[in-house]
Amino acid sequence: MPDAGATPAARARPWNRRYKYILASTRRQLPPSTAPRLETGQQRPNEGGRHDTNPNMSPHTVAAMHTTVVHHRRQRHRAPPPRRRRSPCHGRGGGVRAAAATATTPSGAAATTDTPSAAFWDYNLLFRSQRAESRDPVALRVADGAIPPDFPSGTYYLAGPGMFTDDHGSTVHPLDGHGYLRAFRFVAGGGSDGAAAASYSARYVETAAKREEHGASSWRFTHRGPFSVLQGGSRVGNVKVMKNVANTSVLRWGGRVLCLWEGGEPYELDPRTLETLGPFDILGLGAGEAAPRDRNGGEAAARHRRPWLQEAGIDVAARLLRPVLSGVYRMPARRLLAHYKIDPNTNRLLMVACNAEDMLLPRSNFTFYEFDADFALVQKREFVVPDHLMIHDWAFTDNHYVLLGNRIKLDIPGSLLALTGTHPMIAALAVDPSRESTPVYLLPRSPEAEAAGRDWSVPVEAPPQMWSMHVGNAFEERDGGGTTTIRLHMSGCSYQWFHFHRMFGYDWHNKKLDPSFMNVARGREWLPRLVQVSIDLDKRGAPRGCSVRRLSDQWTRPADFPAINPSFANRRNRFVYAGAASGSRRFLPFFPFDSVVKVDLSDGSARLWSAAGRKFVGEPVFVPTGGNREDDGYVLLVEYAVSDHRCHLVVLDARKIGERNAVVAKLEVPKHLTFPMGFHGFWADE
């Protein structure tokens, strides 16, 4: 095992060498089962370096696998022996109840598919561009089981990228792929026999960038985007960095469907036809609103913690940066985060925005908005935090907005390379692991919560250093003595693993996705894992202690995208559902996920459902049925059978996860409409 003090690249190097060597050793003769199945008329991406000839589907352009491997002297290397591994259904804390989707694959077939080449192709085909749209709903065939009679009528919206490769040699990072909204609509009694029926439609979000880059018959990328490097477009002097692709999350609220992105205003789409209606100025910036100033004492608190000369210098830098960022790089004054929250107690939509200059300065501005059911602004609160933070997801309770800060810093060499266009713009930033703790900011949600007098600009330092990923739930509990405990159920990863422009294994040099980055040797400890953060506050709101522990001692493998029954948001919940890695594939042990884990917080037990064979799964979404129990409902998720070029929407009985009959129904998307991996979804009742 690599030295614990080595760099992340050095720690991953032995695994990468083995991966590349086995690729080299199998380069001449690959079994048919290890390569992707292609449509009639298509060519493999490594045949002549040409693109997919199917007009609708094109693979994520990758360098020919045979030319990217590292060649070694044959006599000095031998293929490593198979590793002896524990069953993926067992963790250190005890057994995990699990059930596969289908019968176990015979050992001979498993040996031919669990190879480095199969892992490489399966991973890259998960991000395969889809050029076709389905403007009219298409009926979905029930491939397995049946839609249950108590399944509610409604629509499951799934946001994510759809286009990664243009027709001029450029391949973009998955986070820069154009937004492609999918909609699965369920109608009770909509079938010919009176049974429930489901239909599917999908359309691109017609953002300004998409309209510019998609012509009448071809695609040509002109925007760099934050995470990509263009091969077929302009590099030097290209200031089209803020490529709003509206691909991260989706929301239906107040009769509107909004597709959101981490850095720009959301786009509104018709809930039925998915036609793009245009940008939705939810923050009122179109009315000429100035850059926010603190109205709740935050600026005074921030100045109190810094020398006045240093704070004055940050003020000057902010004033100089704003016109450059808005005038040259077209960045809005406020950057709306893609993650939102819904408070079921008050029936409010909660959103948060940052200032454009926050990415470059050691000070962070946060503006929280609360909207009623008609999108009327009910509350707006602004805070200035004296720290250089990047926030992706966040939480709320009755009295607090909760931010788990991810500390970042400006990377000067990376900034210079980014300005040349030879590196992605995000290279200007780097994680800041200088402190061995995680800052947790408890910001007062109301004036009454602020009246306690606690200095909210001073964070609660959680013991381990952790990069916050996604939050499933947060709530407050009070005991008889006046002590308040705030609990968060979330996922977090290691600073040692997180790398901005290498996420998903993106490599702009040879236009491929390298699965080894997401499956490093120490991925079990470094990749996202489920944890519970507990913060104790005394009567005056002052912190008395903070602890972080695993959500379940029985589940120690990587997991992310925690979800709960939305009816239990902002109050104690018993169950958490998350995408997880079973570890059944030797060369893709940690990512992409192939399972759903259900954690019972009452006893720490974990139950697992896994897709069998060469399949991956996306984010789980809980659909409640209104029963008395918390797990009365269904879990929706997309299953990506990449080797068969298929997508299925899987309906799991939430109460039976871990049992063989957990799958209630599996709905098949037409093959010509198979789509790449989605990001975040939303269930909307009719």
N, C-alpha and C positions, 0 to 999 in steps of 0.2 A: 504494500500500500504506500502511496506517496507520502512524503513528509508532511506533517500537519502544518508546518510553517511555510510550505511552498505556496506559490501563487496559484490562482484557480486554473490557469492554463497548464501549469506544470502538473497539477493534481489530475487533470483530465487526460494528460498526454498518454499514459500507458494504455488506457481504454481506446483512445483514438488510434494508436499504432496497431493494436490488435484488429480493430474494425477495418482499417485501411488495408492491412495485410491480408485479411480473409477476403476482402473485396478483390484484391489483386490475384489471390490464388484461385478465385472462381471466375476470373474475367473471361476465360476462353470458352468455357462450357457452362452455361447456366441452365438448370432444369426449367422447363416451360412454366412450372408452377411458381417460380420465384420472380417472374416478370409480370407486369400488369397486363390484364386482359384489355385489348384495345378493340374499338369498333371497326367494322369492315371499312377498309380504305384508309385507316390510320396507320402511321408508322411509329415505331418506337422512337422516343426522343434521342436515343443514341445512334440512330441510323442516319449517318450523314449530317447530324446536327440540325436536322430540319424540324419544323414545328408540326404539331398535330394538324392533319388535313381535314378533320371534321370542322365544319364552319361554326359550330356552336361550342364545342368543347376543345380546350387546348390545355395540355399539361403545363404546370408551373415550369417554365423553361429552366432546365438544369444542364450543367455541363455533362458531357457523356461520362457515365460512371467509369468506363474503362480508361478514360484519360485523366481522371482526377485522383486515382489511387496513387499511393506512394510505392514505388518499386524498390524491393530490397534484394539482396543476394539470396538466392533460394537456399543455399546450403547453410545459411546462418540463421534461418528462421524455421520454426515448425508451428503448425497450427496448434493452438492451445487445447488441452483436453477439456471435455465438457465439465462444467462446474456442477457440484452437488448443491442443490438448493432446497430450502424448505418449501413446503407447499405454500402457494401465495395466499391461501385462506387462513394462515396462522400468523399471529404476531407475537411479540415478546410477552404480552400480558395475558395471553390465553387464546382459546380458539375463537375463530370468527365464523359465524354461520354463513354459508355461501352456497349459491347454486348457479351453475352456468346456464346460458340461454338454450343450448342444445347439448346433445350428447358429446362426450369427449372425442376429439379427433384421434384416429388411430395413430400409434406411435410412428409408423412409417411415413404417413402423410405429414405429421407434425415436424418430422426431421427435415422434410424437403421444403417446408414453408418457413420454419424458424431459422432463417439464414440472414446474413448481413445484406445480401442483395434484395431479399424480400422486404427487410426492414427499410432499406433505402427507398425502394419504389413505393411501398405502402405509405411511408411518411410524406413523400413528395406529392403523391397523388391525392393526399388529403387536402392539398391546396391547389387543386386543379381548376383553372378558370372555367366559368360557365358564361357563355355569351348569349344563350337563349333566355327569353323571358316567357312567362305564362300570364298574359294579361287577363285571359278568361279562366275562371276556376276549372280545374281538372279533377274529376272524381278519383279518389284514391282507392286502390284495390286492397282489400283486407287479406294480407298474405298469411296471417296466422291469427287464430282466435277470433274474437268479435268485439266490436265496440260495446262496452257494458251499457245496459239500459239506464243506469243512474248517472252516466257521464253527462255533465251539463253542456248546454249549448253555449258556444263561445268560440273565440279565435286565439290560437297560439301564434304570436308573432315572433320571428327569429331574425335578429340583425346579424350582419357579418359581411365580410368582403366577398366579392364575386369575381373580380378581375385582377390578375397579377402580372400578366405578360402581354405586351402590346405587339404590334406587327412590325416594329422597327428595332428589335433587339434589346429592349429594356425589360427588366423584371424587378418588381417592387417588393418591399417587405410586406408580409401579410397585414400588418397594421395600417399600411398605406393603400390597400386594395379598395377599389370602389365599392360603396355600400350596396348590398343586394338584399332586399327585404323579402323574406318568405312568410307566407300566411297559411296556416292550417285551420280550416273552419269546420266546426262540428255542429251538426243540426240534429236535434233529437227527433226521431221519426221521419228523417229526410230520405230514407231509402225507399226503394220500390215496394219492399215488403213491410214497411212501417218501422223498420229498425233504424238505429242511428246511422248517419252517414257523415263522411268527411271529404272535403275537397282541398285542393292545393293551388296556390297562385304565387307568383314571384315576379318582382320587377326591380330594376335598378333605381336608386334614388337619383333623381336628376339634379345633382348639385352643379354649381358653376364649373367646377373642375371637370366633372363628367361630360358636360356639354362641350367643353373646349377640347377634351381629349378623344372623344368618340365622334368620328365623322360618319358619313353616310354608309361607308362599307368597311372601315378599318379603325383601329385604335392606335393612337400615338401619344405616349406620355410626355407631357410638357412640364408638369409640376414635379419638383424633387420630392416633396413631402418630408416630414421630419426624420423618417427612418431609412430612406432609400437613397441609392445612387443610380442615376440614369446612365445607361450605356448608349442608347440611341438618341438621346436628347441633349439639350444644352446643359453643361455643367458649370463652367466658370461664369460668374455673373448671373446665374439663375437664382433669383430671389423668390421664386414661387415655392415657398417652404410650407406655408400654412394651407395644406391641401385638405380641405374639409370634405371627407369622403362619407360622413354620416354612417359609419359602419359598426359602431361599438355597442350601442344599446338601443332599445325601442321602448316606447311608453304609449299607452292609451289613457288619456285623461281629459275630462271635460269635453268628450266627443271628438277629440283630436288624436291622431296617431303621429308621434314625433320620433324621428330617428336622430340619435345624438352621436356626437364625436367629441373627443377630448381636446377641445381647442377652438371651437367655433359655435355659432348659433345652430340650433336644431333645424331640421327640415320637416315640414308637415306633409303628410300623405293622406289620400282619401282612405278611410278605414275599409272600404269595400273593394274598390278598384285598384288600390295601391298607386294611383296616379300621384305624382309629386305636385303639390300645390305651391311650393316655394319655401323660402326661409321663414321661420317663425321667430319674430323678435321678442322673445319671452322676457329678456332683461331690460327692454326699453332703450337699448343703445341707439336705435335708429332715430330716436327723438333728440339725439345730441347730448345725452347725459355725459357728464364729465367723468374722469377717472375717480373712483371712490375715495372718500376721506373717512377716517374713523369717526364714528359718532357715539361710541360706547366706552370711551376711556382707554381703548386699546393702544392708541398712539402714545398717550402719556405713560402707560405702563412700559411700552417698548423703549421709550426714551430713558425711562428710569433705570433700565438695565444696561444701557450702553453709554459710553462717554458721549457728551453732546456733540463733539467734533465729528466723531464717527457717524453718528446719526444724521448730522447735517450733510456729510458726504454722500450717504445713501440717498437722501432727499434729492440732492443735485443730480446724482446719477440716474435716479428714476425719472426726473423731469427731462433729462437729455435723451433717455432711451425711448420714452413714449412716442414722440413724433417719428423716430426712426422705425420703430417696430410697426406702427400703424401706417406710416406713409410709404415705406420701402417694402416691408414684408407683409403688409396688409393684415396685421394681427389686430383683432378687436381689443378694445380697452380692457374688457373683462373676458376671461377664458372660462367658459362653462364646463364643469366636469360632467362626464358622461353618466356617472352613477347618481341616481336620485333615490329618495326614500318616500314611502307612503305611510302616514300615521293613521292607522285604522280608528283610533280613538277620537281624533278630531276631524277625520276625513280630509286631511290636507296633503298636498304634494310638497315635498321639501327638496330644494336644490341648492347648490353652492357654486360659486364662481371665484376665480383668482384674478389678479391683475396680470397683464401681459408681461410686465417686466419682472415678475416674481422669479422666473426661471433663472435669471442672471444676477440676482441680488440676494444678499443674506438677510432678507426680510420677506415675509409672506403676508399677503392681504387676502382675507376670506370674507365673502359676502354671502350670507344665507338668506334664502327666499322661501316663504311659505305661501302657497296658493290654495284657494278653496276649490270646490268641485267645478266651478265655472271659470277657473284660471284668473280669478281676481286676486291681486296681491294682498295678503292679510298681514304679513310681517316681513320686515327686512332688517337684518342686523349685520354690522360690519365689525371685523376684528383685524388687528395688526399683530402678527406673531413675530418676535425677534429671532427667527431661525430660517435657514435656507431649506425649504421642504418641497417635496413632490408628493401630492396626494392623488391617489387613484380612486379609492373607495373610502367611505367614512360611515359613521353611525350616529344615531340620535337616541335620546331617552326623554322622559317627561320634562326634565329640567336642563338637559345639556345637548349640545352638539359635540360629538366626540371625534377627534382627529388623531389617528395614529401616524405620526410623522415619519416619513422616509427622508433621511438627511442626504442632501446632494451638495455638490460643489462645482464651480466652474473649472473646466479642464482647458487650460490655455493652449497646449499643443493641439488638442482635439479641436478647439475653436478655429485655429488657423487652418487645419486640414479641412474642416467643414466649409470654410469660406472659399476654398479652392474648388469645391465641388467633387473632390475625389473621395470624400468621406461623407456619410450622412450628417445632417445638421445636428442630430441628437448627440453626435460625438463631442459637442461642446460641453456636455454635462457628464459627470461621473458620480457614482455613489460615494458617500463620505462615511467610511467606517471608523472614524477617529474616536468615537465614543462607544462604549460597550453596553449601551442601553438603548431603549426605544422610547422616544418622547410621546406621551399621551396628553393631548390638550383637551381639557374639559371646559368648553366655552358655554357661558350661560345662555340658555335658550330664551329667557324672558328677563325683564327688569327685576322681577321678584327673586329669580335665582341669582342675579348679580348682586342683590342687596346684602347677601351673606358676607360680602367683603373679602372673599378669597381672591388672591391675585391669580387670575386665570392665565396670565401670560407666562407663568412659571409652569412648565409641564410636570406631570407625574412621570418619573423615569421607570419604565418597566424593566425588570432585571435583565433579560437577554436582548441582544442586538437582533432585530428582526425586521425584514422588509415587508410591510403590510400589503396584502394582495386584495382579498375580498372579505366583506363582512356579511355574515348570515343573519345575526340578530344582536340586539343590545337592549338592556333593561336595567331598572333600578329596583332594589329591594331594601326595605327598612326594618330594623329590629326594634324591640321594645325600648332599648336604651338610646335611641336616636341616631344610631350608626346607619349610614347608607352604603350599600355595596352596589357598584356598577359592574355588570358582567357583559362581556362581549364574546360571541362565538364567531371565529374568523379563520382565515388562512393566512399564513405568512411564510416567507422563504428566507434564505440566508443572503446577507450582503455579498458573501464570497461567490455566490452563483449568479446573482442578478447582474445582467449586462444589457444596457439599453439597446444598442443596435445589433446585438447577437441573439436577441430573443427569437425563438422558433428556429434558431440555427441559421439565420439569414446570412449569406455570404455574397456580397455584391461583386466580388472579384470573378467568380465563375457562375454566378446566377443560379445557385442551387440552395436547397435547405439541407443542412447537415444534422441528421438526427442525433449524432453523438453529443452535441451541446446540451440537448435536453435530457440526455441519459448518461451524465457523467458518473464516474465510479462512486462518488460520494453523494449521488443524487438523493438517496434515502434521507439524508440529514439536511441537504441543501435545498431541494425543491420544495414547493409549497406543501404545507402540512396543516392539519386542523388543530387549533389551540383555543383555550379559554383564557381570557384576560380578566382578572378580578381586581377592582380598586375599592378600597375601604375609605370612607370619608366620615369625619366626626360630625358633631352637631352643627358646627360652624362651616362645614364644607371643606375643611382642611384634610388633605390626604394623610391617612395613617399607615397605609401599606399597599403594596401592589404585587401580584403574583401572576405567573404565566405557567400553564401546564397543558399537556396534551388533552384534547377533547375526549379521547378514549385511549386507554393503555392497550386495548386490544387491536387498535388500528394504528400502525406506525409507518405505513407506506405513504407516498405522496398522494395528496388530495387537494382539490380546490373547488371553487364555485359552490360554497355552502348555501343551501336553500332550506327554507322552513315553510310550514303552513302559514300563508300570509296573514291569516286571522290572528296569529300569535305574535305578530311583530310588536316590539316595545313592551313585551311582558314575558314572564318565564315560560319557556318552551321545553318540551321533553325530547323532541326528535330533530335531528339535523341530517339532511341529505346532501351528498357531495359527489362530484366526479372523482374517480379514484383509479389507481393503477393496480391491477392484480399481480403484476410481475410474472405473468405466464409466458411472456415472450422474452427470450434471452437477450436480444439485441434492441428491444424497445421496452425495457423493464419499468420505466417510470412515466414516459410520455410518448405518444398521446394516451389519454385515459381510455380504458376499456370496460369500466365498471361503474356502478353506483353503490356507495356505501351509506348505510343508514345507521347513525349513531344514536343510541339510547342514553341520554344524559343522566337518567335516574340510576343506572348501574354501570355505565361505561361500556356496555356491550356494543358490538358492531355486527351488522349483517350485510351481506354482499350479494349483489347480482352482477354477473359478468357476461359480456357478449362473447360468444365462442368463436374461435378461429381468427381470421385476419380482419377484425372489425374494431372500430373505435367508437367512442360515444362523446357527446357534447355535454353542455350544462344541463343539469336536471331542473325542472320547474314543477312545483307542486300545484295540483288542481284540487281544491277542496270540494267535497260534496255536501257539506252542511251537517255531517253527523255529529254525535256527541263526543267522539274521541278525536284526539289531535291528529292521528294518522288515518282518519276517515277521508279517503281521497285517492288520487292517482298521481303518479310521477310521470311526466312527459320528458322524453329526450330523443335526440336524433342518433341513430346508429349508422355509421359510415362503413359500408362494406366496400372498401376501396379496391380490393383485388377483383371484385365482381362488377365494379362501377355501378353501385347501387346505394340508395339512401332509404332508410325506413324510419318512420316515426313510431317509437315504441311506447306503449302504454303499460305502466307497471302498477299493480295493486300495492299501494304504499304499505299496507299491513302485512303483505306476504313477501316482502323483499327478504331474501335469504332462503326462500323455499322454491321448489322446482316449478310451481305454478304461479310464479310472480308475474309473468308476462300475460297480460289480459288480451292485448291485441298488438299486431304489428302491421302498420300501413305502409304500402310500397309507393314511393314516388316514381313516376314514369322515368325510364332509364335516360331518355334524352334530356330530362330536366334535373338529373342528379347534380347536386350543388356541393361546393367546398365547405370546409368546416365553418360553422357559425360561432358567434361570440356569446351574446346575451339575449335572452328572450323575455316575453311577457305574456301572461295569460289574461285575457279580457272576457269576462262573462257577458253574455248577451242581455 
